[in-house]
Amino acid sequence: MKTDQKNIRWLHTEISEWLREGVITEGTATSLRMRYGPPVPERRLGFIIFGILGSLLITSGIILLFAYNWETLGRPIRAVLALSPLLIVQALGAWVLLRRQDSHAWREGVATGTMLTLAAAIGLIGQTYHVEGDLGGFLLTWGLLSLPLLFVYQSGMAFTLYQLIIVSWAANERIDGQYPQVYWLLLAPSLYLIWELYHLKNRERTLRALRWCLVVTLSVALGFTLEYSLPGLWLILYSGWFSFLFMLQTSDTATPDDTRTQKHPFRTIGGLGIAALAMVLTFSFGWKELIHVQHWTWQPDSWKDWLDILMGMLILGAAGVLWSQHLRERRWAVLLWGSAFLVFTAGYMVTVMTGTLGAVLLANAYLFVLALATMRNGLNHAELGTVNKGLILLSALILMRFFDNNMGLMGRGIAFILVGAGFLTVNLILSRRFKKEAL
């Protein structure tokens, strides 16, 4: 079981205090130190950030200096100038690997600089020798040449840049009507870095940042890689995806006391996705594309259609496994959020068979129950933040219905005042209640 280095450092500090106060014996202190191991020195985030910013600024400055006299230079000189920053950074990288291997800031800075100078070299060489190409080709070349840097430097920034590159490439392929599905092949090798970092000490912060990057880019890329030949399939896939994320990294309560939002990217993005999807589907326009579509006679006629079906089976299957697991453990708060894929799949079927009214009512009811259950969960666990999340969901539902019904300015103004007063009143009552319970 991995223990957060922050907690280990805290424990070693407390052990010294306990020994001084006579709370524990020397033997107990030795046993505790052996049990949890020595604390790893804390890495300073500022050094890492300044290293990355320094690489960005130096690279940008070199490019601007080249651009100043670029048109007056011959092709050979241009080629040398285009490649020289990359070679310099590569030499610096070799020095870092030999002499500063343990410096996280150096490795992040060199990896970032190498990726940026590589992009500049590709673009400048192509411009100098009039190499034909397009944005998709540039992004693909840049991404493939940058991939080894993830593992050479074990860099979180290089991983983030690589994910942005391949997502941008998938978006460009979608716009051009090409093959954005290749994104999944480009993604696969980069995931090994997360596996590597998971087994290293004192990399919890980097690993957490990579999880955030991965879950956000995957959520965006899913939309680019779908073929959309079957209307509304995106709805089922995204509801399954967000439900899977929420149930993948959660516990019995929606926001337990011993966790923080920044430490739980899967649950946070999953919850936000479920709430956003539910809000959109409370309007009839979210379901209209499903009306009068002959879903029952639809036949996949390309490998892209089959890939959509495979992705749907994998996502819904994974969500179903997690849902059944939480059902066996009777985690009702988690199950309610994780049931989004079941609710919206039911709405999909209702719309196909009868029209949008039933699906709209179902989405409104689900969002309403979700808001009340979240507020109740916050009250039961004395979590003001959770109560406020439930209030936000309920307020959003009420205000959306006001706008949907074309209420006048007077009615909308009163609605905003009442909802705001409700927020203040509930927070005041709960704050006093929590203070009394703490005394």
Secondary structure in CASP SS format (residue, H / E / C, confidence):
PFRMAT SS
TARGET T0000
AUTHOR 0000-0000-0000
METHOD secondary structure of the structure
MODEL  1
M C 1.00
K C 1.00
T C 1.00
D C 1.00
Q H 1.00
K H 1.00
N H 1.00
I H 1.00
R H 1.00
W H 1.00
L H 1.00
H H 1.00
T H 1.00
E H 1.00
I H 1.00
S H 1.00
E H 1.00
W H 1.00
L H 1.00
R H 1.00
E H 1.00
G C 1.00
V C 1.00
I C 1.00
T C 1.00
E H 1.00
G H 1.00
T H 1.00
A H 1.00
T H 1.00
S H 1.00
L H 1.00
R H 1.00
M H 1.00
R H 1.00
Y H 1.00
G C 1.00
P C 1.00
P C 1.00
V C 1.00
P C 1.00
E C 1.00
R C 1.00
R C 1.00
L H 1.00
G H 1.00
F H 1.00
I H 1.00
I H 1.00
F H 1.00
G H 1.00
I H 1.00
L H 1.00
G H 1.00
S H 1.00
L H 1.00
L H 1.00
I H 1.00
T H 1.00
S H 1.00
G H 1.00
I H 1.00
I H 1.00
L H 1.00
L H 1.00
F H 1.00
A H 1.00
Y H 1.00
N C 1.00
W H 1.00
E H 1.00
T H 1.00
L C 1.00
G C 1.00
R H 1.00
P H 1.00
I H 1.00
R H 1.00
A H 1.00
V H 1.00
L H 1.00
A H 1.00
L H 1.00
S H 1.00
P H 1.00
L H 1.00
L H 1.00
I H 1.00
V H 1.00
Q H 1.00
A H 1.00
L H 1.00
G H 1.00
A H 1.00
W H 1.00
V H 1.00
L H 1.00
L H 1.00
R H 1.00
R C 1.00
Q C 1.00
D C 1.00
S C 1.00
H H 1.00
A H 1.00
W H 1.00
R H 1.00
E H 1.00
G H 1.00
V H 1.00
A H 1.00
T H 1.00
G H 1.00
T H 1.00
M H 1.00
L H 1.00
T H 1.00
L H 1.00
A H 1.00
A H 1.00
A H 1.00
I H 1.00
G H 1.00
L H 1.00
I H 1.00
G H 1.00
Q H 1.00
T H 1.00
Y C 1.00
H C 1.00
V C 1.00
E C 1.00
G C 1.00
D C 1.00
L H 1.00
G H 1.00
G H 1.00
F H 1.00
L H 1.00
L H 1.00
T H 1.00
W H 1.00
G H 1.00
L H 1.00
L H 1.00
S H 1.00
L H 1.00
P H 1.00
L H 1.00
L H 1.00
F H 1.00
V H 1.00
Y H 1.00
Q C 1.00
S C 1.00
G H 1.00
M H 1.00
A H 1.00
F H 1.00
T H 1.00
L H 1.00
Y H 1.00
Q H 1.00
L H 1.00
I H 1.00
I H 1.00
V H 1.00
S H 1.00
W H 1.00
A H 1.00
A H 1.00
N H 1.00
E H 1.00
R H 1.00
I H 1.00
D H 1.00
G C 1.00
Q C 1.00
Y C 1.00
P H 1.00
Q H 1.00
V H 1.00
Y H 1.00
W H 1.00
L H 1.00
L H 1.00
L H 1.00
A H 1.00
P H 1.00
S H 1.00
L H 1.00
Y H 1.00
L H 1.00
I H 1.00
W H 1.00
E H 1.00
L H 1.00
Y H 1.00
H C 1.00
L C 1.00
K C 1.00
N C 1.00
R C 1.00
E H 1.00
R H 1.00
T H 1.00
L H 1.00
R H 1.00
A H 1.00
L H 1.00
R H 1.00
W H 1.00
C H 1.00
L H 1.00
V H 1.00
V H 1.00
T H 1.00
L H 1.00
S H 1.00
V H 1.00
A H 1.00
L H 1.00
G H 1.00
F H 1.00
T H 1.00
L C 1.00
E C 1.00
Y C 1.00
S C 1.00
L C 1.00
P C 1.00
G C 1.00
L H 1.00
W H 1.00
L H 1.00
I H 1.00
L H 1.00
Y H 1.00
S H 1.00
G H 1.00
W H 1.00
F H 1.00
S H 1.00
F H 1.00
L H 1.00
F H 1.00
M H 1.00
L H 1.00
Q C 1.00
T C 1.00
S C 1.00
D C 1.00
T C 1.00
A C 1.00
T C 1.00
P C 1.00
D C 1.00
D C 1.00
T C 1.00
R C 1.00
T H 1.00
Q H 1.00
K H 1.00
H C 1.00
P H 1.00
F H 1.00
R H 1.00
T H 1.00
I H 1.00
G H 1.00
G H 1.00
L H 1.00
G H 1.00
I H 1.00
A H 1.00
A H 1.00
L H 1.00
A H 1.00
M H 1.00
V H 1.00
L H 1.00
T C 1.00
F C 1.00
S H 1.00
F H 1.00
G H 1.00
W C 1.00
K H 1.00
E H 1.00
L H 1.00
I C 1.00
H C 1.00
V C 1.00
Q C 1.00
H H 1.00
W H 1.00
T H 1.00
W C 1.00
Q C 1.00
P C 1.00
D C 1.00
S C 1.00
W H 1.00
K H 1.00
D H 1.00
W H 1.00
L H 1.00
D H 1.00
I H 1.00
L H 1.00
M H 1.00
G H 1.00
M H 1.00
L H 1.00
I H 1.00
L H 1.00
G H 1.00
A H 1.00
A H 1.00
G H 1.00
V H 1.00
L H 1.00
W H 1.00
S H 1.00
Q H 1.00
H H 1.00
L H 1.00
R H 1.00
E C 1.00
R C 1.00
R C 1.00
W H 1.00
A H 1.00
V H 1.00
L H 1.00
L H 1.00
W H 1.00
G H 1.00
S C 1.00
A H 1.00
F H 1.00
L H 1.00
V H 1.00
F H 1.00
T H 1.00
A H 1.00
G H 1.00
Y H 1.00
M H 1.00
V H 1.00
T H 1.00
V H 1.00
M H 1.00
T H 1.00
G C 1.00
T H 1.00
L H 1.00
G H 1.00
A H 1.00
V H 1.00
L H 1.00
L H 1.00
A H 1.00
N H 1.00
A H 1.00
Y H 1.00
L H 1.00
F H 1.00
V H 1.00
L H 1.00
A H 1.00
L H 1.00
A H 1.00
T H 1.00
M H 1.00
R H 1.00
N H 1.00
G H 1.00
L H 1.00
N H 1.00
H C 1.00
A C 1.00
E C 1.00
L H 1.00
G H 1.00
T H 1.00
V H 1.00
N H 1.00
K H 1.00
G H 1.00
L H 1.00
I H 1.00
L H 1.00
L H 1.00
S H 1.00
A H 1.00
L H 1.00
I H 1.00
L H 1.00
M H 1.00
R H 1.00
F H 1.00
F H 1.00
D H 1.00
N C 1.00
N C 1.00
M C 1.00
G C 1.00
L H 1.00
M H 1.00
G H 1.00
R H 1.00
G H 1.00
I H 1.00
A H 1.00
F H 1.00
I H 1.00
L H 1.00
V H 1.00
G H 1.00
A H 1.00
G H 1.00
F H 1.00
L H 1.00
T H 1.00
V H 1.00
N H 1.00
L H 1.00
I H 1.00
L H 1.00
S H 1.00
R H 1.00
R H 1.00
F H 1.00
K H 1.00
K H 1.00
E H 1.00
A H 1.00
L C 1.00
END
